Amino acid sequence: MTNTKIRFDGRILFLSDSSEAVKAQLQGRDLTTAEALPLRDNISTDEITPVVIMMTYDHRLGEFPYVGFKTQGVLPIGNFAVKNGGFQITVAGKRYGKGSSRESSPLAEKSAGIRLIIAESFERIYRQNCDNIGIYTSTDFGLIERIRAGEAIDIEEFLVGRDAVTQAVIRAGGLLPYSKAELPPRDEKVFNPIPRDRPLTLVEKIIERRRISQGPVARGDGLFISADWRFSHDYFTGMCAHFMHEAFGETVNLVRPQEIIAFQDHLILANQSFPHVRDNLLAAVGGLASAHDEFVRRYPVVAHGALKDSSGSEGICHALMTEKHALPGQVVVGTDSHSPHSGALGCLAFGAGATDIANSWATGYIRCRMPEIIRVELSGRLKPGVTAKDVVLELLRNESIRQGNAIGAVFEYSGEAVRAMSIDERATLTNMVAELGGFTGIVQPDQKTVDFIRERRGVEIVLEDWLFSDEGAEYKQQFSIDCSRLTPLVAAPGDPGNGVALAELDQQVSVDIAYGGSCTAGKREDFDYYHEVLAWGVEHGLTIAEHTRLYLQFGTLAVRDYCIEQGYLKTFERLGVELIMPGCGACANCGPGSSTRADQVTVSAINRNFPGRSGPGQVWLASPYTVAASALLGRLGSFEELRESARQEVV
């Protein structure tokens, strides 16, 4: 095989912790690596391409890379700065590309001229998206001086440590060129016998059952699997269709279109979004919506769309997948990093970029790796007022996870506390594997799974006899948490890993906005928690703090209907809660509940609090209990603190 030499003749942009160092580079000065240190860790896709600029799916994104990048409290990189600066290489620290699976981020970088990204470590989806569209990535910082010396780098150096499938994709120049040459479409799904030569985890069984390659595979090996449900949402349907048509032609036939779903949820409330209205972005939003609608009209896919009065949508994609579609043992993929939500039902559910989803529409296959598995044993029982969200915040502050040691791994949840949880609470555990840096999360299906599907869909299922992890299966690592010892936690602004027990806060934090909603916290049981706190407040003569606004957003229409049936709306209306119809809303900085000023403080039940995620203010992550209690207190506080405060006032 002829090796390819790659020459980089552009500048190097160090994403430094020092805002002055970043500004100096934009003004034309080339820094040494030593001058740029320390580098920023945990740079999220929300910083590379903030949601409010993701209004297109082509080269025009090249105006915007890093406009949301924040260091030392400032945003040093403006529009066109990367393109006009002649940069070809970006250098950053650990866990580069955290957060959303949006392929807009590497596409913006590529469109601005970036050809190579060097980082200490990468998030799984981000790096795979780079591979898919032809951006080189490396963790070898020795390349920097070699490139500066004018050396052409052999492509083999960008293949080191990558599995064979990924190497082939990189050599081909991206996923779609590789797929066209190597993966003929197949309407029939693949169902293999499950190997019995060694103990397997549940995820390994699903992958072995659905993979299209033959022969043994090891942990870390790349492969393609036959997918069941393949979905997109309104931010990316147009991009997926664009990539698919560009690669496979305008007359391409979709593989099993009845298992392809198009959701309107992310942009549905844009006309109520402060930045979208202020910045005259509604026309651009309309362009994305039109591309989404055109795909739905053109192909016989399943669509979950806008409500007739345009007040919201049928629901958020992840929640609807779990409520209406996914089944234990299936493969579920979507254009969102929180697709692991359906892992609560015992699915292999994971997020993928637009190129991967486009490929799955045209071929029926999705790319993944045989992952490492982390077993999380949740022993004991959670105390009243402590939820699955607090469990995840506890995991997120674990130093091993903060350092990125769980990147690309499966989190398999087990133990007494998990068995006691509802499917809604299990979904919080699997949903937020995105924040943990994992590939997906999964819970072994049980009678609660069967009951959930019957109650939500009116469908009776029988669990197949292979849907469990074998005793003696191999795990990369095991975490054990005694849930009986957990107390309510919050994550301080900037990163979901900034966890701290509420009782350990050294000062009171006044709250301007309390927000409950999103795929993570807009489920039925989440609303049980909101109502429990607020009904207690009404009973004790409390009101929402004068300086605080409380927003509650239903995750799906079924959740709204449940709240009506339970009589919750009377309590919410009595307190002046601002109720929002289903959609991603403030979680995507695209609806009511986002901050509008940098000095505002939000306590939110959403899944991530990266800079700019829900507006320019400071976002503290918390459980539904803590969000509702904080709204009544006017400051960060738990339900127990609220009750104690009321008792002290009586005394």
C-alpha positions in Angstrom: 0.0 0.0 0.0 1.4 3.4 -1.0 1.8 5.7 2.0 0.5 9.3 1.8 2.5 12.2 3.0 0.5 15.2 4.3 1.9 18.7 4.5 0.5 21.4 6.7 1.5 24.9 5.7 -0.9 26.9 7.9 -0.6 28.4 11.4 -1.2 26.6 14.7 -3.9 27.9 17.1 -3.3 27.0 20.7 -6.6 27.1 22.7 -4.8 28.3 25.8 -6.1 28.9 29.3 -4.7 32.4 28.9 -7.0 34.8 27.0 -4.1 37.0 26.3 -2.2 34.1 24.6 -5.3 33.4 22.4 -5.6 37.1 21.5 -1.9 37.4 20.7 -2.3 34.5 18.1 -5.3 36.2 16.5 -3.2 39.3 16.2 -0.6 37.4 14.2 1.9 36.1 16.7 2.9 32.5 16.6 3.4 31.0 20.1 5.6 28.2 21.2 3.9 25.3 23.0 5.5 26.5 26.3 4.1 30.0 25.8 0.6 28.6 25.3 0.5 26.4 28.4 -1.6 25.6 30.2 -4.1 24.5 27.5 -7.9 24.6 28.1 -9.4 21.2 29.0 -13.0 20.2 28.5 -13.7 22.4 25.5 -17.2 21.6 24.5 -19.0 21.6 21.2 -21.2 24.3 22.7 -18.1 26.5 22.7 -16.8 25.4 19.3 -20.2 26.1 17.7 -22.8 27.6 20.0 -26.4 26.6 19.2 -27.4 30.1 18.1 -25.0 30.0 15.2 -25.9 26.5 13.9 -28.2 27.8 11.3 -26.7 26.1 8.3 -25.1 22.8 7.4 -22.5 23.7 4.8 -19.2 25.7 4.3 -20.9 28.9 5.8 -20.2 27.4 9.2 -16.5 28.4 8.6 -17.3 31.9 9.9 -17.9 30.7 13.4 -15.5 28.1 15.0 -14.7 28.8 18.6 -16.9 31.9 18.9 -18.2 30.4 22.2 -14.7 29.5 23.5 -14.4 31.0 26.9 -11.3 31.4 29.0 -10.6 33.7 32.0 -14.2 34.9 31.7 -13.9 36.3 28.2 -14.7 35.2 24.6 -11.5 36.0 22.7 -12.4 34.5 19.3 -14.8 36.4 17.0 -16.4 35.6 13.7 -14.0 34.8 10.8 -11.0 35.0 13.2 -9.9 31.4 12.5 -10.4 31.7 8.7 -8.7 35.1 8.4 -5.9 34.0 10.7 -4.7 31.3 8.3 -4.9 28.6 10.9 -4.7 24.9 9.9 -4.0 23.2 13.2 -5.8 23.5 16.5 -4.2 22.3 19.8 -6.0 21.8 23.1 -6.0 19.9 26.3 -8.0 17.0 27.7 -11.5 15.8 26.6 -11.7 18.0 23.5 -15.2 18.1 21.9 -17.3 17.3 25.0 -21.0 17.5 24.9 -23.3 17.5 21.9 -22.8 15.1 19.0 -23.3 18.0 16.6 -21.2 17.5 13.5 -21.5 21.3 13.0 -18.4 21.7 15.2 -15.8 19.8 13.1 -17.6 21.0 9.9 -17.1 24.6 11.1 -13.5 23.9 11.9 -12.9 22.3 8.5 -14.7 25.0 6.6 -12.5 27.6 8.4 -9.3 25.8 7.2 -8.6 23.5 10.1 -7.1 20.2 8.8 -5.6 18.7 12.0 -6.6 18.8 15.7 -4.1 17.8 18.4 -5.4 17.3 21.9 -4.5 15.3 25.0 -7.7 13.3 24.6 -10.9 13.5 22.6 -14.5 12.7 23.3 -15.7 9.7 21.3 -18.4 11.2 19.1 -16.4 14.3 18.3 -13.4 12.3 17.1 -15.5 10.0 15.1 -17.2 13.0 13.4 -13.7 14.3 12.5 -12.8 10.9 10.9 -16.1 10.9 9.0 -15.6 14.3 7.3 -11.8 14.1 6.8 -10.2 16.1 9.6 -7.1 14.5 11.0 -6.7 14.1 14.8 -3.8 13.1 17.0 -2.8 13.0 20.7 0.9 13.3 19.7 2.2 16.7 20.7 5.6 15.9 19.1 3.9 16.6 15.7 3.8 20.3 16.5 7.5 21.0 16.1 7.9 18.6 13.2 5.1 20.4 11.3 6.7 23.8 12.1 10.0 22.5 10.7 8.2 21.9 7.4 8.1 18.1 7.6 5.4 16.3 5.7 3.6 13.8 8.0 2.9 10.2 6.9 -0.8 9.4 7.1 0.2 6.3 9.1 0.9 8.5 12.1 -2.7 9.5 12.2 -3.7 5.9 12.2 -1.7 4.9 15.3 -4.0 3.4 18.0 -7.0 3.5 15.7 -9.0 0.3 14.9 -8.9 -1.2 11.5 -12.3 0.1 10.4 -11.4 3.6 11.5 -8.1 3.4 9.7 -9.9 2.4 6.5 -12.4 5.3 6.9 -9.5 7.8 7.3 -7.6 6.5 4.3 -10.8 6.7 2.2 -11.2 10.4 3.2 -14.3 9.9 5.2 -17.1 7.5 6.1 -19.3 8.0 3.1 -16.6 7.3 0.4 -15.6 4.2 2.4 -19.2 3.1 2.8 -20.0 3.5 -0.9 -17.1 1.2 -1.8 -17.5 -1.4 1.0 -21.0 -1.5 2.4 -23.8 -2.4 -0.1 -27.2 -1.5 1.4 -29.2 -4.4 2.9 -33.0 -4.3 3.7 -32.9 -7.3 5.9 -31.5 -6.9 9.4 -28.6 -9.0 10.7 -29.3 -11.4 13.6 -26.4 -13.6 14.4 -26.3 -16.4 17.0 -24.8 -15.1 20.3 -21.3 -16.7 20.9 -21.2 -19.0 24.0 -17.4 -19.4 24.2 -17.0 -16.9 27.0 -19.1 -14.8 29.4 -20.5 -11.7 27.8 -22.0 -8.4 29.0 -25.4 -7.4 27.7 -24.0 -4.8 25.3 -21.5 -7.3 23.9 -24.3 -9.7 23.3 -26.3 -7.1 21.4 -23.3 -6.1 19.3 -22.3 -9.7 18.5 -25.9 -10.5 17.5 -26.1 -7.5 15.1 -22.6 -7.1 13.7 -22.0 -7.7 10.0 -18.3 -8.7 10.2 -17.2 -12.3 10.7 -14.5 -13.7 13.0 -13.5 -12.7 16.5 -13.4 -9.1 17.7 -11.5 -7.6 20.6 -12.3 -4.6 22.8 -11.7 -1.4 20.8 -12.1 -3.1 17.4 -14.3 -1.1 15.0 -17.2 -2.7 13.3 -20.6 -2.0 11.7 -23.8 -3.2 13.1 -27.3 -3.6 11.7 -29.4 -0.8 13.3 -33.1 -0.8 14.1 -34.2 2.8 14.9 -32.3 5.6 13.2 -33.4 9.1 14.0 -32.6 12.8 13.5 -33.9 16.0 14.8 -34.6 19.4 13.2 -31.1 20.8 13.7 -29.6 18.0 11.7 -32.1 16.4 9.4 -31.2 18.7 6.6 -27.5 18.1 7.1 -28.0 14.3 7.1 -30.0 14.5 3.9 -27.5 16.8 2.3 -24.6 14.4 3.1 -26.6 11.4 2.0 -27.6 12.9 -1.3 -24.1 14.2 -2.0 -22.7 10.7 -1.5 -25.4 8.4 -2.8 -27.3 10.6 -5.2 -30.7 12.2 -5.2 -32.5 9.0 -6.1 -31.2 7.0 -3.1 -33.6 4.6 -1.5 -33.8 4.6 2.3 -33.3 1.2 4.0 -36.4 0.4 6.1 -37.8 3.9 6.2 -40.5 2.8 8.6 -37.7 2.6 11.2 -36.3 6.1 10.5 -37.8 8.9 12.6 -37.6 12.7 12.1 -38.3 14.8 15.2 -39.1 18.4 15.6 -38.0 19.3 19.1 -34.8 21.4 19.2 -35.9 24.5 17.3 -39.6 24.3 18.0 -39.6 27.2 20.5 -37.2 29.5 18.6 -39.9 32.2 18.3 -39.9 32.4 22.1 -36.1 32.4 22.4 -34.4 35.7 23.4 -31.2 35.3 21.4 -33.0 33.9 18.3 -35.4 36.9 18.2 -32.8 39.5 19.2 -30.3 38.3 16.5 -32.9 38.0 13.8 -32.3 34.2 13.5 -35.8 33.1 12.9 -35.5 33.1 9.1 -32.4 30.9 9.4 -34.3 28.6 11.8 -37.0 28.5 9.2 -34.4 27.2 6.7 -33.4 24.3 8.9 -37.1 23.6 9.6 -37.8 23.6 5.8 -35.0 21.1 5.1 -36.4 18.9 7.9 -39.9 19.1 6.4 -38.7 18.5 2.9 -37.1 15.2 4.1 -40.3 14.1 5.8 -42.4 14.9 2.6 -39.9 13.2 0.4 -39.6 9.9 2.2 -42.1 7.5 4.0 -40.4 8.0 7.4 -42.0 8.3 10.8 -42.4 12.0 11.9 -43.1 13.5 15.3 -43.7 17.1 14.5 -45.0 20.5 15.8 -48.3 21.0 17.5 -51.0 22.5 15.4 -50.9 25.8 17.4 -47.1 25.9 17.1 -46.8 26.1 20.9 -44.4 23.2 21.1 -43.8 19.7 19.7 -45.1 16.2 20.4 -42.0 15.7 22.6 -38.2 15.5 22.9 -36.7 12.8 20.7 -35.1 10.7 23.4 -38.2 10.7 25.6 -40.4 9.7 22.7 -38.1 7.0 21.6 -38.4 5.4 25.1 -42.1 6.1 25.5 -43.2 4.9 22.0 -40.6 3.0 20.0 -37.5 1.4 21.5 -37.6 -2.2 22.7 -35.1 -4.3 24.8 -32.2 -5.6 22.8 -32.6 -3.2 19.9 -30.0 -0.9 18.4 -31.1 2.8 18.5 -29.0 5.6 17.1 -29.8 9.3 16.7 -28.2 12.7 16.0 -27.9 13.6 19.7 -25.5 12.7 22.4 -28.3 11.9 24.8 -29.6 9.0 22.6 -28.5 6.6 25.4 -31.7 7.6 27.1 -33.3 4.4 25.7 -30.6 2.3 27.4 -33.0 2.4 30.3 -35.1 -0.3 28.5 -32.1 -2.5 27.8 -31.3 -1.1 24.3 -27.9 -0.4 22.8 -28.7 3.3 22.2 -26.1 5.9 21.3 -25.5 9.2 19.6 -23.9 9.7 16.3 -23.0 12.6 13.9 -24.9 13.6 10.8 -22.6 11.6 8.5 -23.1 8.4 10.5 -26.9 8.8 10.5 -26.9 9.6 6.7 -24.9 6.4 6.2 -27.4 4.4 8.3 -30.3 5.7 6.3 -28.8 4.6 3.0 -27.2 1.3 4.1 -29.0 0.2 7.3 -25.6 0.0 9.2 -24.1 2.2 11.9 -20.4 2.2 12.9 -19.2 1.7 16.5 -16.5 -0.1 18.3 -16.6 -3.1 20.6 -16.4 -1.0 23.8 -14.9 -1.3 27.2 -17.6 -1.9 29.9 -17.7 -0.1 33.2 -20.0 -1.7 35.8 -21.6 0.7 38.2 -23.0 -1.0 41.3 -25.5 1.2 43.1 -26.1 -0.4 46.5 -28.5 0.6 49.2 -31.6 2.8 48.8 -31.7 6.5 48.0 -32.9 8.7 50.7 -36.1 10.8 50.2 -35.3 13.8 48.2 -32.3 12.2 46.5 -32.6 11.1 42.9 -30.9 9.5 40.0 -29.6 13.0 39.0 -27.7 13.1 42.3 -26.2 9.7 41.5 -24.9 11.0 38.1 -23.6 14.2 39.6 -21.7 12.0 42.2 -20.2 9.9 39.3 -19.3 13.1 37.4 -17.2 14.4 40.2 -15.2 11.2 40.4 -11.6 12.1 39.5 -11.1 9.2 37.2 -14.1 10.2 35.1 -13.1 13.9 35.2 -9.8 12.9 33.7 -11.5 11.2 30.8 -10.8 7.6 31.7 -14.4 6.6 30.8 -14.3 8.0 27.3 -16.0 5.6 24.9 -17.0 3.1 27.6 -20.4 1.6 28.3 -21.8 2.3 31.8 -23.8 -0.8 32.9 -25.9 0.1 35.9 -26.8 -2.5 38.4 -27.5 -3.0 42.1 -30.3 -2.6 44.6 -30.8 1.1 44.0 -31.2 0.5 40.2 -33.7 -2.3 40.7 -35.8 0.0 42.9 -35.8 2.8 40.3 -38.6 3.4 37.8 -37.8 3.4 34.1 -37.9 7.3 34.2 -35.2 7.4 36.8 -33.1 4.7 35.0 -33.3 6.9 31.9 -31.7 9.7 33.8 -28.7 7.4 34.5 -28.3 6.3 30.9 -29.1 9.7 29.4 -26.3 11.5 31.2 -23.7 9.0 30.1 -23.1 11.7 27.5 -21.7 13.9 30.2 -19.6 11.1 31.7 -17.9 10.8 28.3 -19.2 7.2 27.7 -20.4 5.5 24.6 -23.8 4.6 26.2 -25.5 3.4 29.3 -27.6 0.4 29.8 -29.8 -1.3 32.5 -30.8 -5.0 32.3 -34.5 -5.1 31.4 -36.8 -6.6 34.0 -40.5 -6.7 35.0 -40.5 -2.9 35.4 -39.4 -2.7 31.7 -42.3 -4.9 30.7 -44.8 -2.9 32.8 -43.5 0.4 31.4 -44.0 -0.7 27.8 -47.5 -2.0 28.6 -48.5 1.2 30.5 -47.1 3.7 28.0 -47.9 1.9 24.8 -50.5 -0.7 25.5 -48.1 -3.3 24.1 -47.3 -6.7 25.8 -43.7 -7.9 25.4 -41.9 -11.0 26.6 -38.2 -10.5 27.5 -35.9 -12.8 25.5 -33.8 -15.1 27.6 -30.4 -13.7 26.6 -31.1 -10.1 27.8 -28.6 -10.1 30.8 -24.9 -9.9 31.5 -23.3 -13.3 32.1 -21.7 -14.0 35.4 -17.9 -13.7 35.0 -18.2 -11.2 32.1 -15.1 -8.9 31.8 -15.3 -5.3 32.9 -12.7 -2.5 32.4 -13.5 -1.0 35.8 -16.1 -1.1 38.6 -17.6 1.8 40.5 -19.5 1.2 43.7 -21.7 3.8 45.3 -23.6 3.4 48.5 -26.7 5.3 47.6 -28.0 5.3 51.2 -25.1 7.8 52.0 -25.8 10.2 49.1 -27.2 13.7 49.8 -28.4 16.2 47.2 -25.7 17.5 44.9 -25.3 20.4 42.5 -22.7 21.0 39.7 -21.1 24.5 39.8 -21.2 26.6 36.6 -18.9 25.6 33.7 -19.0 21.8 33.6 -21.2 19.0 34.8 -18.2 17.5 36.6 -18.0 20.4 39.0 -20.1 18.5 41.6 -20.5 19.5 45.2 -22.8 18.4 47.9 -25.3 21.1 48.7 -24.5 20.8 52.4 -20.9 21.6 51.6 -21.5 25.0 49.8 -19.6 27.6 51.8 -22.0 30.5 50.8 -25.5 31.1 49.8 -26.2 31.3 46.0 -29.1 33.5 45.1 -31.2 32.1 42.2 -32.8 34.2 39.4 -34.1 31.4 37.3 -35.2 27.9 38.3 -35.7 25.6 35.3 -37.1 22.0 35.2 -37.4 20.2 31.9 -35.3 18.7 29.1 -35.0 15.1 28.1 -33.2 14.5 31.4 -35.8 16.1 33.7 -39.1 16.4 31.8 -40.4 12.9 32.5 -43.4 11.9 34.5 -41.4 11.1 37.7 -39.5 14.3 37.4 -42.9 16.1 37.5 -43.9 14.0 40.5 -40.8 15.5 42.3 -41.5 19.1 41.2 -45.1 18.7 42.4 -44.2 17.1 45.7 -42.0 20.1 46.6 -44.4 22.8 45.3 -47.5 21.2 46.9 -45.7 21.1 50.2 -44.9 24.8 49.7 -48.5 25.7 49.0 -49.6 23.7 52.1 -47.2 25.7 54.2 -48.1 29.1 52.7 -45.0 29.5 50.7 -44.6 31.2 47.3 -41.9 31.4 44.7 -39.3 33.9 45.8 -40.0 37.4 44.5 -36.7 37.6 42.6 -37.0 34.1 41.1 -38.8 32.7 38.1 -39.7 29.1 37.9 -40.1 27.4 34.5 -41.3 23.8 34.1 -41.3 22.2 30.6 -43.0 19.0 29.8 -40.8 16.5 28.0 -43.7 15.0 25.9 -47.4 15.6 25.5 -48.0 12.4 27.4 -46.2 13.9 30.4 -48.4 17.0 30.1 -51.5 14.8 30.0 -50.3 12.9 33.0 -49.9 16.1 35.0 -53.4 17.1 34.1 -54.8 13.7 35.2 -52.9 14.0 38.5 -54.1 17.5 39.2 -50.6 19.0 39.2 -51.5 22.0 37.0 -53.7 23.5 39.8 -50.7 23.6 42.1 -48.4 25.0 39.4 -50.9 27.7 38.4 -51.5 28.7 42.0 -47.8 29.4 42.5 -47.3 31.2 39.1 -45.1 28.5 37.6 -44.4 29.3 33.9 -45.4 26.1 32.1 -43.8 25.4 28.7 -45.0 22.9 26.1 -42.7 20.1 25.0 -39.4 20.9 23.2 -35.7 21.2 24.0 -36.1 24.9 24.9 -33.7 26.4 27.4 -31.5 23.3 27.5 -30.5 24.1 23.9 -30.6 27.9 24.6 -33.7 28.0 22.3 -36.7 28.8 24.3 -38.1 30.3 27.6 -36.0 29.7 30.7 -32.6 30.7 29.3 -30.7 33.5 30.9 -30.4 36.8 29.0 -27.7 38.5 31.0 -24.3 37.3 32.3 -25.1 38.3 35.9 -28.1 35.9 36.1 -27.9 32.7 38.0 -29.9 29.6 37.0 -30.5 26.4 38.9 -31.4 23.8 36.2 -32.4 20.2 36.0 -30.9 19.9 32.5 -27.9 17.7 31.7 -25.0 20.1 31.0 -23.9 23.6 32.0 -21.0 24.4 29.6 -20.4 28.1 29.0 -23.3 29.6 27.0 -25.4 26.4 27.1 -28.5 28.0 28.5 -27.7 31.7 27.9 -24.9 33.9 29.1 -25.5 33.5 32.8 -24.2 31.0 35.3 -25.9 27.6 35.4 -25.9 25.2 38.4 -27.1 21.7 37.7 -29.4 20.0 40.2 -32.1 17.5 40.6 -35.9 18.2 40.1 -36.3 18.3 43.9 -33.5 20.9 44.3 -34.8 23.1 41.4 -38.3 23.3 42.9 -37.0 23.9 46.5 -34.5 26.6 45.3 -37.4 28.4 43.5 -39.3 28.7 46.8 -36.1 29.6 48.8 -34.8 32.0 46.2 -31.4 30.4 46.6 -29.7 27.1 46.1 -31.2 24.6 48.5 -32.6 21.1 49.0 -36.1 20.0 49.8 -34.9 19.2 53.3 -33.4 22.7 53.7 -36.7 24.2 52.6 -38.6 22.2 55.2 -36.0 23.1 57.9 -36.2 26.8 56.9 -40.0 26.7 57.3 -39.7 24.9 60.7 -37.3 27.6 61.9 -39.7 30.4 60.8 -42.5 28.7 62.8 -40.4 28.6 65.9 
